[in-house]
Amino acid sequence: MIECLDRLPYELKSHNRTYSDALKIQIRTAVDVGPVVSDEIGLTGNAIIRAARFLDAPEFKQSVGEAHVSVGILASNFVYYNAIMQSNDLIGADSYRQIRLKVKETSATAWMRLAGSYLVWRCISRNVLS
């Protein structure tokens, strides 16, 4: 999994340089943890709702778009502090930046990584806890 996360941004960047705008791929993903239950419609739970709202956050969408990266990752505080920070730097905790999000009824702080570039923070600094 770690190797995939390391390679994916570069493989997508290569793909996106090769193909037209209509075929370019950009991935935004959000990670949270919590109970998930099954109902008549499918799966539900606060973690799923929070992750979906994280994905819809204008701050996240704008940051990914402005940085022109192929992969944006957003992790909840719980995931960041209990998994990413505890990974002995396998996941690159120092490449995440804390941001504030506001979507619908959800106001939260989360941790964002724009994969494939370590210099993107200059162009999006207004979104990082300022």
N, C-alpha and C positions, 0 to 999 in steps of 0.2 A: 504494500500500500504506500509506504513512504517513497519508494522508488518511483511509483506511478505519479505521485504528487510532484516530485522533482522534475520528471520528464515531460509531463503533460503540457505545461505552458510553452515549452520550447517546440514540442511537436505541433501544437496548435498554431504557434507563430509561424512555423515553416509552412503549414497548410494555408494559413491566411495570406501569406506572401505570394503563394502560387495561384490562388483562385480569386475570382471576382468578388465584389462586395456581397452579392447575393448568396454566395457559398461560404462566406467567412463564418467562423464559429467563435463564440464568446460564451464562457461558462461562468455563471454566478451560483455559488452554493452557500447554504447556511447550515450550521450545525448547532443543535441544542440537545439536551438530555432531559428525559422525564417519562412518566408513565404514558403508555399508549394503549388504547382499548379499541376493540372492534365493535362496530355497530352495524345497523342495516345498510348504511351507505358505504362504509369502509372503515378506515382507521381514523381515530381522532385522539386528541389530547392537547394539553397546553403547550407541550414541546413542539408539536407539529404546527400549531397556530403561530407560535412565536417565530419558528423558522420561516414559515411562509411570509410573515410580516417583515422579518429581516430582509428577505429577498425583494420585497416591494419597497423598501426604504429608499426614498429619493437620494439620501446621502450616499448610500451604497451604489446605486445605479450610476449616479453622477461621477463618483470617484473612479469606478471601473471604466466608464466611458472616457473621461478626461485623461486617464493614464494610458489608454490604448493598450491594455493588457488583455490576454486571452482568458485568464482565470482570476476570479475574485472569490475569496473565501471569507465568510463572516462567521465567527464563533461567539457563542454566548459567554458571559463571564464565567459561568460554571465550567464549561468545556475548556476555556482558556486556562483558568487557574488549576483545574484538576487533571487535565490531560496534556495540553500543549506545554504548559510550564513544567510539568513533571516528566517530560519525554527525554530528558538528558540531551536536549538540543537536537534530537532526531527530526523534529518538526520545524525547527527554526523559530522559536518563540520571539526572538528579537526582530523578526521580519513582520510582526503583527503590530498594528497601531490601534489604540482605543478610539472609538468614535461614539457619538451620541446619535440615537435614532428616534424618530417620531413617525409612527404609522398608525392610523386609526386610533384606537384606545391604548396603543402600546407606546410607552416611552421607555427606552432602555439604553444601556451602554453595552457595546459589543466590541469585539476585536476583529479587525479587518486585515487581510493579507491580499495584496495585489501581486499575484505570482508572475514571475518572469522579469521583474524589474525592481532594483533596489533604489532607484533614483526618482521614483514617481512621486515621492512625498512633497517635493517642491511645488509641483503643479496642482496639488490638491490640499495644500496646507490649511485652507480655510475650513475644511470639513473635519479636521482632526482637533478634537477638544480645544477649541479656541473660544 
